[in-house]
Amino acid sequence: MLPGDDRATRRVLLVCMAAGATTLLDQAVLNIAIPSMRHSLGAGAADVQWIVAGYSLAFGLALVPGGSLGDLHGRKRLFLVGMAVFLLAGAVAATGGGPGTVIGARLVQGAAAGLVNSQVIGTVQDVFHGLDRGRALGLYAVTAGVATALGPPLGGALVAGLGPGVGWRYCLLLSAPCAVITLVLAARWLPPPRRTARDSRLDPLGLALACGCTLTLMVPFIRTPDSGGEALLWAAGVCALAGAFTVQQRVRARRGRAPLVHPALRSSKPYMLGTAVAMAQFGSSLAASLVLTVFLQDGLGLSALLTAAIALPSALAMGVSSALAWRLVRRIGPRTVSVGLTLGICAALAGAVAALHVPDAGLPPALAATQLLSGAAGGLAVSPNQTQVLQHAPAEAAGVGGGILQMAQRIAAAVCLSAVSAVYLHAAGGSPRTAYALASCVCAGLLAVALALSRLRRPATPPRTTTLACSTATTSRDDHHHDDRSPQER
C-alpha cells in the first residue's frame, strides 16, 4: 500500500514515481541500441560517448540549480516546464539526421530531466512526513532502479522487432508516452507552488562555480586529453574551482545569506558518506550494463533480442528484492546496504569468471545468472541507502539535498561510463572475453569502495531503535520546517 494519509498525497507520489521512471528509462533503454545507432548515423567513438555521457552531464548540472529554484519559487511550475522540454527534446533526438543533432538534443533532454528530478525529491520531502517520508523515498528509488534495469530488455525488443535502422529511434521515443501521461497527471495532482526556503535570493556565483567545477571534472572523461600535460591542466582547474566554491560558500554563510549548499549537508557525515556510496554503486551499475551490451553484441555477435533476454533477469530480480528490502531493513537496519553491495561484488566477479572460463554455448545462460544476482543486489542497496542519505537533509534544503545526491550520482555515471568502457575497448582488440572480465573487475572494485564507505557509517543500532530514531529525526525536521523563526531567535 502506498504511504500517505489521503488520496491526494498518494497521487503526488504516483506522479513522482512516474517522473523518475520516465527520465531514467530514457537513458537505460538507449544503451542496447548503441551499436545500431552508431552505424545508422555514421557516428564516431567520441560522438557516441557524448550521446551517452552527455545526458548524464547535463542531468547533473541541472540538479542543484533546479533544487535551489524549487526551494525558492515552488516546484510545480518547474516540474511541468522540465517535463515538457524533456518530451520535445526526445522527439528531436529521435528524428535527428546526424550525430550533432542527437548530441544537442540529448544535452537539452538531460538538463530537463535534472530539473524534473530535483523537484521530485523536494516534493516528496514537502508532502510526506515521519515514516511515510522514508517509505515514499524508498518507493521512488525502487521505481527508478527498476526502470533502469528494464531499459536494456525493452531496447533490445525494439531493435529486434523494428530493425537496427529505425529501432534505435524508437528507443529514444519510448519515454514519450510516459512523459505525456506524467505531464497530464502532474498538472492535475501536484500541489500548488509554495516556497520552502527563507532566503528568496538565489546564489548565482555559487551556481556558476558548482556548474563549472562539475563540467571541468566530467569533460576529460568524455573527451580524452591529448597529453599528460593537458590532463594535469584539467585536474588543476577542478581543484581551483572546488576551492573557490568552498570559500565562496563559507563567506556567504558568514554574511547571513543562504549558500547554495546548506551547511547542515556539509557537516553531516552520514549524508556525505551515503552520497559517496550512491556514487560508486550507481556508476558501477550503469557502466556494467553498458559494457555487457557491447560485449554481447559486438564481442560475441549476439542479436539485440538475445542480449535483452540476458539482461531481463536483472530487472525482475531488482523488482522483487526492492519490494522485500524493507523487511530486511527492519531486521538488520542499515547493514542491508552492505549486504546488497557484497552481493553486487560477487555478481561482478562471477561475470568475470564466466567470461574467462565458460564455453560459448553456456556463456549466455551463465551471464543471465550473474544478472539475476546483480539485480537482487541492486534492490537491496539502492533504495535503503538513498532513504538513509535523505533523512539527513534539512527540510528547508530538501530540493538542494536531493539534487546534490542525484548530481553526485550523475557525475559518477558519466565518469564510470567513460572510464569503464575505455577499459573494455582498449582490451577488446586482444580478446573480448578478457576485456569484459577486466571491466567487470573494475566494476567490482567500485562496489568494494562503496562497501568500505558504507562500513564507515555509525554501527547499526538494533532494528527497533533504528526505526524509532529515524522516525524521531524525521519528525524533528518536520517540526523545524514549520518553524519560521530565524536561527538566532530560536
VOGU-3710 file (C-alpha; in Angstrom, 3 decimals, decimal comma):
1> mlpgddratr> 0,000/0,000/0,000  1,272/3,480/-0,861  2,209/5,774/2,036  0,121/8,838/2,812  -2,917/9,817/4,838  -5,253/10,507/1,919  -5,765/10,050/-1,793  -4,146/13,396/-2,661  -0,767/12,518/-1,138  -0,764/9,097/-2,787
11> rvllvcmaag> -1,463/10,743/-6,140  1,522/13,041/-5,604  3,710/10,003/-5,002  2,449/8,316/-8,176  3,422/11,409/-10,190  6,882/11,450/-8,618  7,405/7,744/-9,301  6,282/8,210/-12,913  8,734/11,081/-13,390  11,654/9,080/-12,003
21> attlldqavl> 10,809/6,076/-14,159  10,396/8,189/-17,309  13,673/10,080/-17,076  15,834/7,119/-16,029  14,265/4,684/-18,504  15,230/7,069/-21,296  18,948/6,632/-20,659  18,899/2,943/-19,825  16,938/1,939/-22,936  19,477/3,592/-25,240
31> niaipsmrhs> 22,463/1,504/-24,121  21,398/-1,585/-26,031  20,757/0,420/-29,213  24,224/1,996/-29,339  25,722/-0,382/-31,955  22,840/0,123/-34,399  22,712/3,871/-33,746  26,426/4,213/-34,412  26,144/2,506/-37,783  22,940/4,313/-38,752
41> lgagaadvqw> 24,312/7,786/-38,015  27,884/7,110/-39,053  28,905/8,350/-35,619  32,439/8,107/-34,307  33,502/6,900/-30,878  33,592/10,460/-29,479  30,074/11,146/-30,823  28,673/8,046/-29,153  30,405/8,947/-25,909  28,828/12,402/-25,932
51> ivagyslafg> 25,383/10,952/-26,695  25,603/8,524/-23,774  27,562/10,509/-21,176  26,314/13,947/-22,252  22,836/13,135/-20,953  24,299/12,408/-17,502  26,466/15,517/-17,696  23,530/17,845/-18,373  21,356/15,921/-15,883  23,923/16,501/-13,151
61> lalvpggslg> 24,466/20,170/-13,963  20,743/20,949/-13,721  20,057/19,232/-10,397  21,472/21,675/-7,873  20,179/24,880/-9,514  16,865/23,089/-10,082  16,657/22,173/-6,412  17,516/25,725/-5,349  14,916/27,239/-7,670  12,313/24,793/-6,407
71> dlhgrkrlfl> 13,075/25,635/-2,776  12,806/29,338/-3,552  9,918/29,583/-6,009  7,877/26,378/-5,671  8,137/23,114/-7,570  5,049/22,517/-9,695  5,744/25,015/-12,498  9,373/23,933/-12,759  8,288/20,292/-12,891  5,852/20,962/-15,740
81> vgmavfllag> 8,329/23,054/-17,732  11,064/20,464/-17,303  8,859/17,555/-18,380  7,596/19,442/-21,452  11,150/20,288/-22,569  12,196/16,680/-21,912  9,419/15,440/-24,198  10,221/17,852/-27,050  13,982/17,253/-26,883  13,394/13,487/-27,013
91> avaatgggpg> 11,404/13,882/-30,214  14,204/15,963/-31,770  16,811/13,357/-30,791  14,733/10,505/-32,241  14,334/12,250/-35,600  17,867/13,659/-35,820  19,715/13,099/-39,071  23,251/13,413/-37,756  25,336/12,974/-34,604  25,414/16,711/-33,856
101> tvigarlvqg> 21,629/16,998/-33,709  21,303/13,951/-31,465  24,066/15,173/-29,132  22,497/18,614/-28,776  19,027/17,227/-28,169  20,321/14,754/-25,584  22,094/17,545/-23,696  18,874/19,564/-23,543  16,886/16,478/-22,576  19,336/15,652/-19,793
111> aaaglvnsqv> 19,092/19,174/-18,382  15,298/18,949/-18,421  15,425/15,571/-16,663  17,640/17,087/-13,971  15,185/19,937/-13,445  12,303/17,456/-13,102  14,045/15,105/-10,686  15,214/17,875/-8,368  11,554/18,879/-7,981  10,551/15,256/-7,358
121> igtvqdvfhg> 12,830/14,825/-4,341  11,789/18,166/-2,883  8,087/17,442/-3,429  8,309/14,100/-1,629  10,002/15,771/1,331  7,415/18,583/1,349  4,335/16,350/1,205  5,305/13,318/3,313  6,344/13,296/6,965  7,602/10,823/9,512
131> ldrgralgly> 7,770/7,180/8,464  5,688/7,903/5,348  8,517/10,069/4,027  11,006/7,215/4,261  8,589/4,819/2,560  7,842/7,341/-0,207  11,532/7,978/-0,897  12,093/4,243/-0,914  9,337/3,655/-3,469  10,729/6,444/-5,651
141> avtagvatal> 14,201/4,887/-5,545  12,783/1,429/-6,293  10,804/2,734/-9,270  13,850/4,490/-10,702  16,031/1,432/-10,194  13,579/-0,966/-11,823  13,135/1,435/-14,761  16,912/1,485/-15,226  17,041/-2,316/-15,145  14,119/-2,647/-17,596
151> gpplggalva> 15,776/-0,375/-20,168  18,051/-2,925/-21,877  15,345/-5,615/-22,329  12,884/-3,094/-23,746  15,507/-1,574/-26,024  16,574/-4,971/-27,287  12,995/-5,904/-28,105  12,513/-2,680/-30,092  15,728/-3,064/-32,076  14,989/-6,727/-32,807
161> glgpgvgwry> 11,372/-6,108/-33,797  11,816/-2,929/-35,862  15,290/-3,496/-37,248  18,583/-1,763/-36,437  17,952/1,078/-38,893  14,988/2,593/-37,036  14,898/0,588/-33,815  17,256/2,957/-32,017  14,989/5,899/-32,918  12,019/4,207/-31,265
171> clllsapcav> 14,212/3,551/-28,237  14,572/7,317/-27,897  10,813/7,731/-28,307  9,928/5,043/-25,769  9,785/7,556/-22,914  7,478/9,950/-24,845  4,138/8,289/-23,893  5,303/8,086/-20,270  6,245/11,778/-20,358  2,844/12,790/-21,749
181> itlvlaarwl> 0,985/10,831/-19,060  3,248/12,222/-16,338  2,738/15,775/-17,610  -1,040/15,455/-17,552  -1,129/13,867/-14,096  1,319/16,408/-12,686  -0,827/19,322/-13,888  -3,810/17,841/-12,049  -2,308/16,265/-8,942  0,834/18,114/-7,835
191> ppprrtards> 0,241/20,597/-5,001  0,252/24,341/-5,768  3,683/26,001/-5,760  5,000/27,211/-2,415  8,391/28,325/-1,199  10,246/26,260/1,404  13,444/28,357/1,709  13,574/31,515/3,847  16,073/33,415/1,681  14,445/34,396/-1,608
201> rldplglala> 17,780/35,317/-3,196  19,440/32,721/-5,411  23,201/32,182/-5,180  24,301/32,855/-8,789  28,040/32,811/-8,088  27,716/29,527/-6,212  25,710/28,073/-9,093  28,325/29,191/-11,620  31,215/27,745/-9,605  29,393/24,446/-8,968
211> cgctltlmvp> 28,488/24,042/-12,632  31,994/24,988/-13,746  33,587/22,504/-11,360  31,247/19,718/-12,476  31,831/20,410/-16,157  35,609/20,630/-15,729  35,601/17,307/-13,888  33,450/15,445/-16,390  34,724/16,683/-19,760  38,140/14,935/-19,639
221> firtpdsgge> 36,408/11,586/-19,202  34,190/12,241/-22,207  36,940/13,774/-24,341  40,257/12,020/-23,651  43,078/14,601/-23,176  45,736/14,605/-25,885  48,616/14,581/-23,418  49,525/14,225/-19,787  50,044/17,973/-19,544  46,502/18,656/-20,718
231> allwaagvca> 45,146/16,174/-18,166  47,062/17,977/-15,406  45,568/21,279/-16,529  42,057/19,838/-16,261  42,868/18,447/-12,791  44,260/21,812/-11,679  41,106/23,520/-12,969  38,908/21,171/-10,934  40,920/21,820/-7,765  40,856/25,588/-8,287
241> lagaftvqqr> 37,112/25,739/-8,912  36,358/23,392/-5,996  38,476/25,533/-3,673  36,833/28,743/-4,879  33,388/27,195/-4,398  34,198/26,104/-0,831  35,497/29,550/0,131  32,569/31,320/-1,526  30,016/29,165/0,314  31,600/29,818/3,705
251> vrarrgrapl> 31,847/33,559/3,086  28,201/33,710/2,006  27,082/31,777/5,106  29,093/34,085/7,423  27,346/37,069/5,871  23,985/35,597/6,846  22,901/34,773/3,285  21,689/31,336/2,183  24,522/29,425/0,424  23,871/27,051/-2,447
261> vhpalrsskp> 24,827/24,002/-0,339  23,172/24,074/3,060  25,811/23,962/5,861  23,989/21,051/7,511  24,669/18,928/4,421  28,420/19,563/4,508  28,651/18,827/8,221  26,593/15,613/8,136  28,886/12,588/7,998  26,046/10,117/7,212
271> ymlgtavama> 24,865/12,323/4,340  28,348/12,694/2,822  29,280/9,019/3,207  25,912/7,850/1,917  26,250/10,096/-1,121  29,686/8,625/-1,849  28,222/5,102/-1,570  25,463/6,049/-4,022  28,034/7,447/-6,468  30,121/4,277/-6,561
281> qfgsslaasl> 27,107/1,949/-6,744  25,247/3,935/-9,415  28,314/4,454/-11,592  29,280/0,803/-11,393  25,740/-0,340/-12,252  25,365/1,804/-15,388  28,884/1,066/-16,603  28,412/-2,683/-16,132  25,152/-2,583/-18,114  26,761/-0,683/-20,998
291> vltvflqdgl> 29,815/-2,946/-21,184  27,649/-6,079/-21,053  25,609/-4,800/-24,010  28,681/-4,009/-26,111  30,328/-7,324/-25,204  27,313/-9,427/-26,130  26,581/-7,673/-29,431  29,999/-6,612/-30,719  32,177/-9,121/-28,878  30,069/-12,289/-29,179
301> glsalltaai> 27,891/-11,269/-32,149  24,597/-11,956/-30,358  21,355/-10,347/-31,520  19,730/-7,447/-29,707  16,832/-9,723/-28,695  19,105/-12,323/-27,078  21,028/-9,526/-25,383  17,739/-8,240/-23,983  16,843/-11,717/-22,724  20,159/-11,963/-20,872
311> alpsalamgv> 19,593/-8,553/-19,227  15,960/-9,244/-18,266  16,673/-11,267/-15,075  18,360/-8,205/-13,584  15,169/-6,161/-13,880  12,995/-8,934/-12,464  15,303/-9,613/-9,538  15,634/-5,939/-8,708  11,872/-5,508/-8,584  11,444/-8,454/-6,221
321> ssalawrlvr> 14,393/-7,652/-3,947  13,398/-3,975/-3,743  9,958/-4,982/-2,517  11,491/-7,276/0,101  14,353/-4,983/1,131  12,360/-3,210/3,831  11,700/-6,473/5,652  15,457/-6,970/5,842  15,921/-3,344/6,933  13,584/-3,970/9,877
331> rigprtvsvg> 15,708/-6,943/10,907  19,294/-5,721/10,438  18,914/-1,971/9,824  21,411/-0,070/7,636  23,528/-3,199/7,196  21,083/-4,114/4,423  23,079/-1,790/2,151  26,282/-3,691/2,932  24,570/-6,991/2,127  23,450/-5,655/-1,243
341> ltlgicaala> 26,892/-4,286/-2,098  28,536/-7,592/-1,154  26,169/-9,496/-3,449  26,946/-6,993/-6,208  30,678/-7,628/-5,868  30,059/-11,377/-6,079  27,918/-10,911/-9,201  30,558/-8,805/-10,972  33,342/-11,268/-10,138  31,166/-14,202/-11,211
351> gavaalhvpd> 30,636/-12,481/-14,565  34,395/-12,114/-14,974  34,984/-15,797/-14,200  32,220/-16,851/-16,599  33,668/-14,741/-19,410  37,078/-16,344/-18,985  36,137/-19,997/-18,484  32,597/-20,826/-19,694  32,295/-22,179/-23,275  30,417/-20,203/-25,919
361> aglppalaat> 27,248/-22,294/-25,687  26,963/-21,900/-21,927  28,023/-18,255/-21,663  24,603/-16,585/-22,289  22,801/-18,523/-19,507  25,788/-18,043/-17,195  25,731/-14,287/-17,722  21,945/-14,256/-17,268  22,502/-15,884/-13,859  25,015/-13,209/-12,897
371> qllsgaaggl> 22,498/-10,557/-13,967  19,912/-12,160/-11,688  22,299/-11,841/-8,749  23,262/-8,294/-9,752  19,623/-7,170/-9,878  18,908/-8,654/-6,465  21,950/-6,839/-5,087  20,818/-3,516/-6,527  17,371/-3,836/-4,995  18,883/-4,335/-1,536
381> avspnqtqvl> 21,362/-1,456/-1,824  19,799/1,399/-3,787  16,564/2,241/-2,003  17,693/1,762/1,641  20,847/3,795/1,020  19,015/6,683/-0,641  16,474/6,798/2,162  19,235/6,899/4,783  21,019/9,709/2,939  17,968/11,928/2,509
391> qhapaeaagv> 16,932/11,526/6,138  19,841/13,854/6,909  18,776/16,630/4,509  17,082/19,529/6,382  13,572/20,392/5,254  14,470/23,928/4,125  17,130/22,445/1,818  15,165/19,393/0,700  15,417/20,161/-3,002  19,113/21,013/-2,821
401> gggilqmaqr> 19,898/17,948/-0,681  18,171/15,614/-3,109  19,689/17,492/-6,044  23,226/17,122/-4,702  22,691/13,387/-4,159  21,491/12,880/-7,727  24,119/15,235/-9,144  26,815/13,176/-7,448  25,328/10,007/-8,950  25,255/11,576/-12,416
411> iaaavclsav> 28,865/12,711/-12,139  29,788/9,168/-11,185  27,716/7,813/-14,066  29,456/9,978/-16,670  32,899/9,213/-15,268  32,300/5,468/-14,929  30,588/5,107/-18,311  33,581/6,700/-19,984  36,301/5,086/-17,877  34,982/1,503/-17,754
421> savylhaagg> 34,016/1,471/-21,435  37,512/2,775/-22,227  38,991/-0,139/-20,271  36,863/-2,578/-22,270  37,564/-1,039/-25,679  41,298/-0,837/-25,024  41,478/-4,537/-24,159  38,885/-5,780/-26,660  41,397/-5,760/-29,520  43,083/-8,777/-27,970
431> sprtayalas> 40,128/-10,757/-26,632  36,576/-9,526/-25,954  36,225/-12,107/-23,186  39,322/-10,860/-21,390  38,192/-7,274/-21,906  34,785/-7,980/-20,359  36,386/-9,797/-17,418  38,690/-6,836/-16,797  35,838/-4,318/-16,987  33,772/-6,470/-14,608
441> cvcagllava> 36,628/-6,475/-12,114  36,769/-2,674/-12,302  33,031/-2,554/-11,523  33,584/-4,954/-8,613  36,319/-2,621/-7,349  33,921/0,322/-7,410  31,397/-1,663/-5,376  34,161/-2,612/-2,937  34,867/1,089/-2,414  31,159/1,643/-1,795
451> lalsrlrrpa> 31,128/-1,212/0,726  34,096/0,241/2,615  32,449/3,671/2,757  29,189/2,129/3,924  31,000/0,430/6,794  32,414/3,793/7,905  28,957/4,959/8,898  27,946/4,565/12,514  27,290/0,950/13,570  23,685/-0,058/13,236
461> tpprtttlac> 21,561/0,044/16,353  19,007/-2,687/16,982  16,226/-2,605/14,374  13,512/-1,254/16,695  15,794/1,501/17,951  16,877/2,364/14,434  13,291/2,685/13,229  12,346/4,818/16,210  15,396/7,035/15,759  14,670/7,554/12,082
471> stattsrddh> 11,059/8,430/12,863  12,077/10,848/15,618  14,702/12,548/13,477  12,289/12,947/10,599  9,559/14,329/12,834  12,053/16,747/14,358  12,946/18,064/10,926  9,280/18,371/10,055  8,712/20,479/13,165  11,721/22,605/12,300
481> hhddrspqer> 10,399/23,004/8,777  7,279/24,687/10,139  9,303/26,974/12,453  9,638/30,291/10,638  11,879/31,929/13,187  15,488/32,712/12,391  18,261/30,589/13,945  19,126/33,451/16,300  15,516/33,739/17,517  15,336/30,012/18,160
//
